[in-house]
Amino acid sequence: MYRYGQLFVNVVLQFIMLENQGFQTRQQTLNCNVSKHTSPMLSHLPTPRNKFLKFFRVLILLQASIGLVHGQFITHGPVTGAVGPDSARIFIRTVFAQPFTLEYATDSSFTQGLQTISSATDGQLDNSKILTLRGLNSSTRYFLRFNFGGTLDNFRGSFKTFPAPGQVGDYVITAGSCQETANMNVFLEIPRHNPDLFIHLGDWTYPAYQLSDNYPEERSLVEESWRRRYAEINMREMMHHLPVDYIYDDDDFTEGGSTRNHHVPQIIDSTVFLQTYHRIVEVFIPDSVRRNVVKGYMDFFPHYPLVDTSEGVFHRFTLGNAEIFFLDTRATASPPSATLYRDPQSALYSFAPSPDNTLLRQRQMDWLLDGLQNSTADWKIICMGNVFNQSERRYIDFGLQNQLLNIPSIGSPFSFATAFSNNWSGYPGDSRRLLRHLDSLQIKDVFVLSGQSHNNVVDDGTNAGLPELNASGLSVADRSLSNQMQNLSLFGLPDILDSLWNGGGNGLGNSNLNNGFGKVQIFGRDSARLSAVDEFGETLGSVLLLHSSSLTSNAPETVLLPWALVPNPASQMTEIHLTALRPKLRYQIVSMLGAVVAEGPVNQMKVPIDLESLENGLYQVVLSGPGTWQVLPLAIQNTH
């Protein structure tokens, strides 16, 4: 009975805190509404500070008195981060700013190696505190409890320190991104895999729409965004005993599609004679917004040492014989206008990266390349919020080539161009620099953990350019883009399982669209397995990477051949015109219903194609061969 009463008081206490935090904002809204409407009933609406709320304020004192008997001082945490072989950082938040003592030991009864640190939560930091523990033993589990004036808090925790850098062993890393729904079953499944670490790849809740689209402009909303992260059901219990690392992505940086100084609130469409034209609207984000997000990260997350906070929160650390490089691809990325160019005459977009097109900027890119070059780890893991897969470029091309259309079951192809140009395939300069650096120096055993896509899929590097585990569906509401991609094979694009994620995943060779996470298993210096796992423990896809594999290149670049269809539109005949030949080239003409209506070899610079048997309409001409895959639209206007 006592425990139920304690739970009730805690719930009411949280309600009161949220009411007080939101009072000023709601009062301003109320005053604004009253000024717009003359209803006497509206003008006399009661404020949130009514008798009901006043009554329950008394329970604050009740909470404090109960805490003296059976402690419940901590509201959020403990959360452990920045774990190394001899150190760790611990975050907690309390009801009020107050002193406490952290007690930690190597056994759950706190009889072995008991140590203490005295501190206090800070009212200027939303009643929170991050403590740093040093002088720890490697590969050792430590147990945590918190003493408030002689009363132990109910919330306890534990964590295991990492092995010494370079120590060869078997390790498990779990990862994921994008959580926005009430279904948090995935955080019940992750601990069953006995991971050493959980890496959150971004969109840890969606404050850009769950709070306010300009939430970083208000410190109180930044604080609330962190309270929400640490209050996620099932995840909060998982973090009591599992170290976590994290960097934001777009929806928890500022807004969806956000970059260093811009976000895209909308794309304006206008239809002229059944053709839809588009205009991307960019809104400038002042530096102060980015600084607020970075400051919130530094104040409320137990992070690793950061390299240069003026350029983001990127950092690195080791786990045994693996080294992890965690990139910040939001605080440095250039806006869409540096990737997609809109011709003022035709009002059409083209893929034309400007000299300013960059995802990492110079400082972070140099840090990454130097770190990879000097790393002595057997495995180098690059973590990032957005997708690395280089083969996504074909979806940008498809979207631009068909940007005026609206296709049944697909929608506007232009959405593919805007969505995928937000990933690494939209930043070819940075992609080439990274991949060529790895190739030229023969840096091997590098793979990627990424987020953003709302799917859990994996590729062995054949399509992605580097082996990649895209872990991006912890708790998502929308998989519309991936569903649309499945339908693109009807329009001449290759099957996703063959051409994008050859290791499988959500909906690839299966009908499993459950939430899930990524799992990395490192087996010494022999191999590493990258797996996509659903919320019930079923493996959706997996690839095994052999250490120092026999791949001769990390970067199988797609060769873009200049070519044209002449004439186009055409009636009875058109020709493929090439400027250079490659071996084993073929063409296919694909109808808008996905049927291949003509095909043949391309073994000369000009290849005539007979169109007399084809109906009038729009088609796709696919030019494919080793290292290339390109599409052009073809309009047929026969008179028969």
C-alpha positions as CSV (number, residue, x, y, z in Angstrom):
1,M,0.0,0.0,0.0
2,Y,2.8,2.3,0.9
3,R,4.5,1.8,-2.5
4,Y,1.3,2.7,-4.4
5,G,1.0,5.9,-2.3
6,Q,4.6,6.7,-3.1
7,L,4.0,6.2,-6.8
8,F,0.9,8.4,-6.7
9,V,2.8,11.2,-5.0
10,N,5.7,11.0,-7.6
11,V,3.2,11.2,-10.5
12,V,1.5,14.2,-9.0
13,L,4.9,15.8,-8.3
14,Q,5.9,15.5,-11.9
15,F,2.5,16.9,-13.0
16,I,3.1,20.0,-10.8
17,M,6.6,20.6,-12.2
18,L,5.3,20.4,-15.7
19,E,2.4,22.7,-14.9
20,N,4.7,25.3,-13.4
21,Q,7.2,25.0,-16.3
22,G,4.4,25.5,-18.9
23,F,2.4,28.1,-17.0
24,Q,4.1,31.2,-18.5
25,T,3.8,29.9,-22.1
26,R,0.2,28.9,-21.6
27,Q,-0.6,32.2,-19.9
28,Q,0.8,34.1,-22.9
29,T,-1.2,32.0,-25.3
30,L,-4.3,32.6,-23.2
31,N,-3.8,36.3,-23.1
32,C,-3.3,36.3,-26.9
33,N,-6.5,34.4,-27.4
34,V,-8.4,36.7,-25.1
35,S,-7.3,39.7,-27.1
36,K,-8.6,38.1,-30.3
37,H,-12.0,37.1,-29.0
38,T,-14.5,39.2,-27.0
39,S,-16.4,36.4,-25.3
40,P,-16.8,37.2,-21.6
41,M,-16.6,33.5,-20.8
42,L,-13.3,33.3,-22.6
43,S,-12.0,36.4,-20.8
44,H,-12.7,34.8,-17.4
45,L,-11.1,31.4,-18.1
46,P,-9.2,30.2,-15.0
47,T,-5.5,30.0,-15.1
48,P,-3.6,26.7,-14.5
49,R,-3.0,27.9,-10.9
50,N,-6.4,27.0,-9.7
51,K,-7.5,25.4,-6.5
52,F,-6.9,21.9,-7.8
53,L,-3.3,22.7,-8.4
54,K,-2.9,24.5,-5.1
55,F,-4.2,21.5,-3.3
56,F,-1.7,19.2,-4.8
57,R,1.2,21.5,-4.1
58,V,0.8,20.4,-0.5
59,L,2.0,17.0,-1.7
60,I,5.4,18.4,-2.4
61,L,5.9,18.5,1.4
62,L,4.4,15.0,1.6
63,Q,7.0,13.9,-1.0
64,A,9.8,15.4,0.9
65,S,8.7,13.8,4.2
66,I,8.2,10.4,2.5
67,G,11.7,10.8,1.1
68,L,13.2,11.1,4.5
69,V,11.7,7.7,5.3
70,H,12.0,5.9,2.0
71,G,14.0,7.9,-0.5
72,Q,12.7,9.1,-3.8
73,F,14.8,12.2,-4.6
74,I,16.0,11.3,-8.1
75,T,13.6,12.1,-11.0
76,H,15.8,11.1,-13.9
77,G,18.8,8.8,-14.1
78,P,21.2,7.5,-13.2
79,V,22.5,7.6,-16.8
80,T,26.1,6.5,-17.4
81,G,28.2,7.7,-20.4
82,A,31.8,8.4,-21.4
83,V,32.8,5.0,-20.1
84,G,36.4,4.0,-20.6
85,P,38.8,1.5,-19.0
86,D,39.3,3.6,-15.9
87,S,36.6,6.3,-15.8
88,A,32.9,7.0,-16.4
89,R,30.4,9.9,-16.1
90,I,27.1,9.7,-14.2
91,F,24.0,12.0,-14.7
92,I,21.2,12.4,-12.3
93,R,18.4,14.9,-11.8
94,T,16.6,15.5,-8.5
95,V,13.3,17.0,-7.4
96,F,15.1,20.0,-5.8
97,A,18.7,21.1,-6.0
98,Q,20.2,19.4,-3.0
99,P,23.4,17.7,-1.8
100,F,24.0,14.0,-2.1
101,T,26.7,11.4,-1.9
102,L,27.3,8.9,-4.6
103,E,28.4,5.5,-3.3
104,Y,29.9,3.0,-5.7
105,A,31.4,-0.5,-5.2
106,T,32.2,-3.7,-7.2
107,D,29.4,-5.7,-5.6
108,S,25.7,-5.1,-5.2
109,S,25.8,-5.3,-1.4
110,F,28.4,-2.4,-1.4
111,T,30.9,-4.3,0.7
112,Q,33.8,-4.5,-1.7
113,G,35.9,-1.5,-2.7
114,L,33.3,1.0,-1.5
115,Q,34.1,4.6,-2.5
116,T,32.1,7.8,-2.3
117,I,31.9,11.2,-3.9
118,S,29.9,14.1,-2.3
119,S,28.3,16.7,-4.6
120,A,25.0,18.5,-5.1
121,T,22.5,18.9,-8.0
122,D,22.5,22.4,-9.5
123,G,19.4,24.6,-9.7
124,Q,20.9,26.4,-12.7
125,L,21.1,23.1,-14.5
126,D,17.5,22.0,-13.9
127,N,18.4,20.4,-10.6
128,S,20.9,18.0,-12.3
129,K,24.5,17.0,-11.9
130,I,27.1,15.0,-13.9
131,L,29.8,13.3,-11.9
132,T,33.1,11.9,-13.2
133,L,34.4,8.7,-11.6
134,R,38.2,8.1,-12.1
135,G,40.7,5.5,-11.0
136,L,38.3,2.6,-11.9
137,N,39.4,-0.9,-12.8
138,S,39.0,-2.0,-16.4
139,S,36.4,-4.6,-17.4
140,T,34.7,-4.3,-14.0
141,R,31.1,-3.8,-13.1
142,Y,30.4,-1.1,-10.6
143,F,27.2,-0.6,-8.7
144,L,25.8,2.8,-7.8
145,R,23.5,4.2,-5.1
146,F,22.8,7.7,-3.9
147,N,22.6,8.9,-0.3
148,F,20.6,12.0,0.4
149,G,21.2,13.1,4.0
150,G,21.3,9.6,5.3
151,T,18.5,8.2,3.2
152,L,19.2,6.0,0.2
153,D,17.3,6.8,-3.0
154,N,15.2,4.1,-4.6
155,F,17.0,4.5,-8.0
156,R,20.2,2.7,-8.3
157,G,22.4,1.8,-11.2
158,S,25.4,-0.2,-12.5
159,F,27.8,-0.2,-15.4
160,K,30.8,-2.1,-16.7
161,T,34.0,-0.4,-17.5
162,F,35.6,-1.0,-20.9
163,P,38.7,-3.2,-21.4
164,A,42.1,-1.6,-21.9
165,P,42.6,0.0,-25.4
166,G,43.7,-2.6,-27.9
167,Q,42.7,-5.6,-25.8
168,V,41.5,-8.2,-28.1
169,G,38.2,-9.7,-27.1
170,D,34.5,-10.4,-28.0
171,Y,32.4,-7.3,-27.6
172,V,28.8,-6.4,-28.4
173,I,27.6,-2.9,-29.4
174,T,23.9,-2.1,-29.9
175,A,22.7,0.9,-31.8
176,G,19.6,2.6,-33.1
177,S,17.9,5.9,-33.9
178,C,14.5,7.5,-34.4
179,Q,12.1,7.0,-31.5
180,E,8.8,8.8,-31.5
181,T,6.0,6.4,-30.5
182,A,4.7,4.9,-27.3
183,N,6.0,1.4,-28.4
184,M,9.3,1.0,-26.5
185,N,9.5,-2.8,-26.6
186,V,12.9,-2.6,-28.3
187,F,14.5,-1.4,-25.0
188,L,13.3,-4.6,-23.3
189,E,15.0,-6.7,-26.0
190,I,18.4,-4.9,-26.2
191,P,19.6,-5.9,-22.7
192,R,18.9,-9.6,-23.6
193,H,21.9,-9.4,-26.0
194,N,24.3,-8.5,-23.1
195,P,25.8,-5.4,-24.9
196,D,28.8,-3.5,-23.7
197,L,27.3,-0.2,-25.0
198,F,24.2,1.3,-26.6
199,I,24.9,4.0,-29.2
200,H,22.0,6.3,-29.9
201,L,22.4,7.7,-33.5
202,G,19.9,10.6,-33.1
203,D,16.3,11.6,-33.2
204,W,16.0,10.6,-29.5
205,T,12.5,11.8,-29.2
206,Y,11.4,14.4,-31.7
207,P,11.4,17.8,-29.8
208,A,11.2,19.7,-33.1
209,Y,7.5,18.7,-33.3
210,Q,6.7,17.2,-29.9
211,L,7.7,20.4,-28.2
212,S,8.1,23.3,-30.6
213,D,9.7,23.7,-34.0
214,N,11.9,26.4,-32.5
215,Y,12.5,24.6,-29.1
216,P,16.3,25.4,-28.9
217,E,15.5,29.1,-28.7
218,E,14.1,28.6,-25.2
219,R,16.3,27.2,-22.5
220,S,13.3,25.8,-20.6
221,L,12.4,23.7,-23.7
222,V,15.9,22.5,-24.1
223,E,15.8,21.3,-20.5
224,E,12.4,19.7,-21.0
225,S,13.7,17.9,-24.1
226,W,16.3,16.2,-22.0
227,R,13.8,15.3,-19.3
228,R,11.8,13.6,-22.0
229,R,14.7,11.7,-23.3
230,Y,15.6,10.3,-19.9
231,A,11.9,9.5,-19.1
232,E,11.2,7.2,-22.1
233,I,9.6,4.0,-20.7
234,N,11.8,0.9,-20.8
235,M,14.7,2.9,-22.0
236,R,15.2,4.7,-18.7
237,E,15.4,1.3,-16.9
238,M,17.8,0.0,-19.6
239,M,20.1,3.0,-19.1
240,H,20.3,2.4,-15.3
241,H,22.6,-0.5,-16.1
242,L,23.9,0.0,-19.7
243,P,26.3,2.8,-20.8
244,V,25.1,5.0,-23.6
245,D,26.6,7.4,-26.1
246,Y,24.7,9.8,-28.3
247,I,24.8,12.6,-30.9
248,Y,21.7,14.3,-32.2
249,D,20.3,14.1,-35.7
250,D,18.0,16.5,-37.5
251,D,14.8,16.3,-35.5
252,D,16.6,16.6,-32.2
253,F,19.1,19.2,-33.5
254,T,16.6,21.8,-34.6
255,E,14.0,20.8,-37.1
256,G,13.6,18.0,-39.7
257,G,16.2,18.3,-42.5
258,S,18.2,20.8,-40.5
259,T,21.8,21.7,-41.3
260,R,24.3,24.1,-39.7
261,N,22.4,27.3,-40.4
262,H,19.3,26.3,-42.3
263,H,16.2,24.1,-42.1
264,V,13.6,23.3,-44.7
265,P,10.1,23.8,-43.3
266,Q,8.3,23.1,-46.5
267,I,8.5,22.4,-50.3
268,I,6.0,24.5,-52.2
269,D,4.4,22.7,-55.2
270,S,2.5,24.3,-58.1
271,T,0.8,22.3,-60.9
272,V,0.8,23.5,-64.5
273,F,-0.8,21.4,-67.2
274,L,-0.6,18.2,-65.0
275,Q,3.1,18.8,-64.3
276,T,4.1,19.7,-60.8
277,Y,6.9,22.2,-60.2
278,H,8.7,22.4,-56.8
279,R,10.4,25.1,-54.8
280,I,12.5,24.2,-51.7
281,V,12.1,26.9,-49.0
282,E,15.1,27.4,-46.8
283,V,15.0,29.3,-43.5
284,F,18.1,30.7,-41.9
285,I,19.0,29.4,-38.4
286,P,21.1,31.8,-36.3
287,D,24.2,30.5,-34.7
288,S,22.6,31.0,-31.3
289,V,20.2,28.1,-31.9
290,R,23.0,25.7,-32.7
291,R,25.0,26.9,-29.7
292,N,21.9,26.3,-27.5
293,V,21.6,22.7,-28.7
294,V,25.3,22.1,-28.1
295,K,25.2,23.7,-24.7
296,G,22.2,21.5,-23.7
297,Y,24.2,18.4,-24.8
298,M,27.2,19.5,-22.7
299,D,25.0,20.3,-19.7
300,F,22.8,17.3,-19.6
301,F,24.5,14.4,-21.3
302,P,27.5,12.5,-19.8
303,H,29.5,12.8,-22.9
304,Y,33.1,11.9,-24.0
305,P,35.7,14.7,-24.4
306,L,34.6,16.9,-27.4
307,V,37.1,18.1,-30.1
308,D,35.7,21.5,-31.1
309,T,32.2,22.6,-29.9
310,S,32.2,25.4,-32.4
311,E,32.0,22.7,-35.1
312,G,29.7,20.3,-33.2
313,V,30.0,17.5,-30.6
314,F,32.0,14.9,-32.6
315,H,34.3,12.7,-30.6
316,R,35.9,9.3,-30.4
317,F,36.7,6.5,-27.9
318,T,37.9,2.9,-27.7
319,L,36.2,-0.3,-26.7
320,G,39.0,-3.0,-26.5
321,N,40.3,-3.5,-30.0
322,A,37.7,-1.3,-31.6
323,E,37.8,2.5,-32.0
324,I,34.6,4.5,-32.5
325,F,34.5,7.8,-34.4
326,F,31.2,9.5,-33.7
327,L,30.4,12.3,-36.3
328,D,28.2,15.3,-35.9
329,T,26.7,15.7,-39.4
330,R,24.1,18.4,-38.5
331,A,26.1,21.1,-36.9
332,T,28.4,21.3,-40.0
333,A,26.3,20.4,-43.0
334,S,25.6,22.9,-45.8
335,P,22.0,23.5,-46.8
336,P,20.1,21.9,-49.8
337,S,20.8,24.9,-52.0
338,A,24.4,23.8,-52.0
339,T,23.4,20.4,-53.5
340,L,20.3,20.9,-55.6
341,Y,20.3,23.8,-58.1
342,R,17.0,25.3,-59.3
343,D,17.2,26.8,-62.8
344,P,15.3,30.2,-62.8
345,Q,14.2,29.8,-66.4
346,S,12.9,26.2,-66.4
347,A,12.1,26.1,-62.7
348,L,13.7,22.6,-62.6
349,Y,16.2,21.3,-60.1
350,S,19.4,19.5,-61.0
351,F,22.1,17.8,-58.9
352,A,24.8,20.4,-59.0
353,P,26.8,20.5,-55.7
354,S,28.4,23.9,-55.2
355,P,32.0,24.5,-53.9
356,D,30.3,25.1,-50.5
357,N,28.7,21.6,-50.5
358,T,30.0,19.8,-47.4
359,L,28.6,17.6,-44.7
360,L,31.5,17.7,-42.2
361,R,33.4,20.9,-43.0
362,Q,37.2,21.1,-42.9
363,R,37.8,20.7,-39.2
364,Q,35.8,17.6,-38.6
365,M,36.9,15.9,-41.9
366,D,40.6,16.5,-41.1
367,W,40.0,15.1,-37.6
368,L,38.3,12.0,-39.0
369,L,40.9,11.3,-41.7
370,D,43.8,11.8,-39.3
371,G,42.1,9.6,-36.6
372,L,41.5,6.8,-39.1
373,Q,45.1,7.0,-40.4
374,N,46.6,6.9,-37.0
375,S,44.3,4.4,-35.4
376,T,45.9,1.1,-34.2
377,A,42.6,-0.5,-33.5
378,D,41.7,-3.7,-35.3
379,W,38.2,-2.3,-36.1
380,K,37.4,1.3,-36.9
381,I,33.7,2.2,-36.6
382,I,32.3,5.4,-38.0
383,C,29.0,6.4,-36.4
384,M,26.7,9.0,-37.9
385,G,23.1,10.2,-37.9
386,N,22.5,10.0,-41.6
387,V,22.9,7.2,-44.2
388,F,26.3,6.7,-45.8
389,N,25.2,4.3,-48.6
390,Q,26.6,5.7,-51.9
391,S,24.1,3.8,-54.0
392,E,21.3,6.1,-52.8
393,R,22.6,8.5,-55.5
394,R,20.4,6.6,-58.1
395,Y,17.3,7.7,-56.1
396,I,18.4,11.3,-56.3
397,D,18.8,11.0,-60.1
398,F,15.4,9.2,-60.4
399,G,13.7,12.0,-58.4
400,L,15.2,14.8,-60.5
401,Q,14.6,13.1,-63.8
402,N,11.0,12.7,-62.9
403,Q,10.4,15.7,-60.8
404,L,7.4,17.0,-62.7
405,L,5.4,13.7,-62.2
406,N,3.1,12.3,-59.7
407,I,3.1,8.5,-59.9
408,P,0.5,6.3,-58.4
409,S,1.8,4.3,-55.4
410,I,5.0,6.5,-55.5
411,G,3.8,10.0,-55.2
412,S,6.2,12.8,-56.2
413,P,9.6,11.4,-57.3
414,F,11.0,14.7,-56.3
415,S,10.7,13.7,-52.6
416,F,13.4,11.1,-53.3
417,A,15.8,13.7,-54.5
418,T,15.3,15.9,-51.4
419,A,15.3,13.0,-48.9
420,F,18.4,11.3,-50.2
421,S,20.4,14.4,-51.0
422,N,20.3,14.9,-47.2
423,N,22.5,11.9,-46.8
424,W,26.1,11.2,-47.8
425,S,25.2,10.6,-51.4
426,G,24.2,14.3,-51.6
427,Y,27.7,15.3,-50.6
428,P,29.9,13.7,-53.2
429,G,33.0,15.7,-52.3
430,D,33.1,14.5,-48.7
431,S,32.2,11.0,-49.7
432,R,35.0,10.8,-52.3
433,R,37.5,12.3,-49.9
434,L,36.8,9.8,-47.2
435,L,36.8,6.7,-49.5
436,R,39.9,7.7,-51.4
437,H,41.7,8.4,-48.2
438,L,41.0,4.9,-47.0
439,D,41.9,3.4,-50.4
440,S,45.1,5.3,-50.9
441,L,46.4,4.4,-47.4
442,Q,45.0,0.9,-47.5
443,I,43.1,1.5,-44.2
444,K,41.0,-1.6,-43.8
445,D,38.4,-3.0,-41.4
446,V,36.3,0.1,-41.4
447,F,32.5,0.0,-41.2
448,V,29.6,2.4,-40.5
449,L,26.7,2.6,-38.1
450,S,24.1,5.0,-39.3
451,G,20.5,6.3,-38.6
452,Q,17.9,8.5,-40.2
453,S,16.0,6.1,-42.6
454,H,13.4,4.6,-40.2
455,N,14.6,1.1,-41.2
456,N,17.0,-1.5,-39.9
457,V,19.0,-2.8,-42.9
458,V,22.6,-3.8,-43.6
459,D,25.1,-4.0,-46.5
460,D,28.5,-5.6,-46.8
461,G,30.0,-2.6,-48.6
462,T,29.2,-3.7,-52.1
463,N,26.6,-1.0,-52.5
464,A,27.2,1.3,-49.6
465,G,30.9,1.9,-50.4
466,L,31.8,0.7,-46.8
467,P,30.0,-2.0,-44.8
468,E,27.1,-0.3,-43.2
469,L,24.6,-1.2,-40.6
470,N,21.7,1.3,-40.8
471,A,20.0,1.0,-37.4
472,S,17.1,3.5,-37.6
473,G,13.8,2.2,-36.4
474,L,13.8,2.1,-32.6
475,S,10.2,3.3,-32.4
476,V,8.9,4.9,-35.6
477,A,5.5,5.9,-36.9
478,D,6.3,6.3,-40.6
479,R,8.0,4.0,-43.1
480,S,6.4,5.7,-46.2
481,L,9.7,6.4,-48.0
482,S,10.9,2.9,-47.7
483,N,7.5,1.5,-48.8
484,Q,7.7,3.8,-51.9
485,M,11.2,2.6,-52.6
486,Q,10.0,-1.0,-52.8
487,N,7.7,0.0,-55.6
488,L,10.4,1.7,-57.7
489,S,11.5,-1.7,-59.1
490,L,8.3,-1.3,-61.3
491,F,9.9,1.7,-62.9
492,G,13.3,0.3,-63.9
493,L,15.2,0.7,-60.7
494,P,17.0,-2.4,-59.4
495,D,15.7,-4.4,-56.4
496,I,16.8,-2.9,-53.1
497,L,18.1,-6.2,-51.7
498,D,20.4,-6.5,-54.7
499,S,21.4,-2.9,-55.2
500,L,21.2,-1.1,-51.8
501,W,21.1,-3.4,-48.7
502,N,22.4,-6.8,-49.7
503,G,22.4,-8.1,-46.1
504,G,18.7,-7.7,-45.7
505,G,16.5,-5.9,-43.1
506,N,13.0,-4.6,-42.7
507,G,10.9,-5.7,-45.6
508,L,13.8,-7.1,-47.6
509,G,13.0,-10.8,-48.3
510,N,10.5,-10.7,-45.5
511,S,7.4,-8.8,-44.5
512,N,8.7,-7.8,-41.1
513,L,8.4,-4.1,-40.5
514,N,8.7,-4.2,-36.7
515,N,10.8,-1.7,-34.8
516,G,14.3,-2.9,-34.2
517,F,17.9,-2.0,-33.6
518,G,21.4,-2.7,-34.8
519,K,23.8,-5.2,-33.2
520,V,27.5,-5.4,-33.8
521,Q,29.4,-8.5,-32.6
522,I,33.2,-8.2,-32.6
523,F,35.0,-11.6,-32.5
524,G,38.5,-10.6,-31.6
525,R,40.4,-9.7,-34.7
526,D,38.9,-12.6,-36.7
527,S,35.5,-11.1,-37.8
528,A,32.7,-8.8,-37.0
529,R,29.0,-9.4,-37.6
530,L,26.6,-6.6,-38.3
531,S,22.9,-7.5,-37.7
532,A,19.5,-5.8,-37.9
533,V,17.4,-7.3,-35.1
534,D,13.7,-6.6,-34.4
535,E,12.0,-5.8,-31.1
536,F,11.3,-9.4,-30.4
537,G,14.8,-10.7,-31.1
538,E,14.3,-11.9,-34.7
539,T,17.3,-11.3,-37.0
540,L,16.1,-9.3,-40.0
541,G,19.4,-9.2,-41.9
542,S,23.1,-9.8,-41.2
543,V,26.6,-9.7,-42.8
544,L,29.8,-11.2,-41.6
545,L,33.0,-9.1,-42.1
546,L,36.3,-10.9,-42.1
547,H,39.1,-8.9,-40.7
548,S,41.4,-7.4,-43.4
549,S,39.1,-8.8,-46.0
550,S,40.0,-9.4,-49.5
551,L,38.2,-6.4,-50.9
552,T,40.6,-4.5,-53.1
553,S,38.7,-1.3,-52.8
554,N,36.5,0.4,-50.2
555,A,35.1,2.7,-52.8
556,P,33.5,1.0,-55.9
557,E,32.6,4.4,-57.5
558,T,29.8,4.6,-59.9
559,V,31.0,5.8,-63.3
560,L,28.7,8.4,-64.8
561,L,28.6,8.2,-68.6
562,P,27.5,11.3,-70.5
563,W,24.8,10.1,-72.7
564,A,21.6,11.3,-74.4
565,L,18.5,10.1,-76.3
566,V,18.2,11.8,-79.7
567,P,15.5,12.8,-80.5
568,N,13.5,13.0,-77.3
569,P,10.5,13.2,-77.5
570,A,10.6,10.7,-80.4
571,S,8.2,9.0,-82.7
572,Q,9.3,6.0,-84.7
573,M,13.0,6.0,-83.8
574,T,15.5,7.3,-81.2
575,E,19.2,6.8,-80.7
576,I,21.4,6.4,-77.6
577,H,24.4,8.7,-78.0
578,L,27.5,8.0,-76.0
579,T,30.7,9.9,-75.6
580,A,32.6,6.8,-74.3
581,L,32.0,3.0,-74.4
582,R,32.2,0.6,-71.5
583,P,32.1,-3.2,-71.7
584,K,28.8,-5.1,-71.2
585,L,26.5,-2.1,-71.4
586,R,22.8,-2.8,-72.0
587,Y,19.7,-0.7,-72.3
588,Q,16.1,-1.4,-71.2
589,I,13.0,0.6,-72.0
590,V,10.5,0.4,-69.0
591,S,6.9,1.5,-69.1
592,M,5.3,3.5,-66.3
593,L,3.6,0.3,-65.2
594,G,7.1,-1.3,-64.7
595,A,7.1,-3.6,-67.8
596,V,10.3,-4.0,-69.8
597,V,9.1,-3.3,-73.4
598,A,12.4,-3.3,-75.2
599,E,16.1,-4.1,-74.4
600,G,19.4,-4.7,-76.1
601,P,23.2,-4.3,-76.0
602,V,25.0,-1.0,-76.2
603,N,28.2,-1.8,-78.1
604,Q,28.7,1.3,-80.2
605,M,28.7,5.0,-79.7
606,K,25.3,5.4,-81.4
607,V,22.6,2.7,-80.9
608,P,19.3,3.1,-82.8
609,I,16.1,1.9,-81.1
610,D,12.9,1.2,-83.0
611,L,9.9,2.6,-81.3
612,E,7.2,1.9,-83.8
613,S,5.6,-0.9,-81.8
614,L,5.3,1.2,-78.6
615,E,2.3,3.1,-77.5
616,N,2.5,6.9,-76.9
617,G,3.5,7.9,-73.4
618,L,6.4,8.3,-71.0
619,Y,9.0,5.6,-70.5
620,Q,12.3,5.1,-68.6
621,V,15.4,4.2,-70.5
622,V,17.9,2.4,-68.2
623,L,21.6,2.2,-69.2
624,S,23.4,-0.4,-67.0
625,G,26.6,-2.3,-66.8
626,P,29.5,-2.9,-64.4
627,G,30.0,0.2,-62.3
628,T,27.2,2.2,-63.9
629,W,23.4,2.5,-63.7
630,Q,21.7,5.5,-65.2
631,V,18.2,6.4,-66.2
632,L,16.7,9.0,-68.7
633,P,13.0,9.7,-69.4
634,L,11.8,9.1,-72.9
635,A,8.5,10.5,-74.3
636,I,7.1,8.7,-77.3
637,Q,4.7,10.6,-79.6
638,N,3.8,8.2,-82.5
639,T,1.2,9.2,-85.0
640,H,-0.2,5.7,-85.6
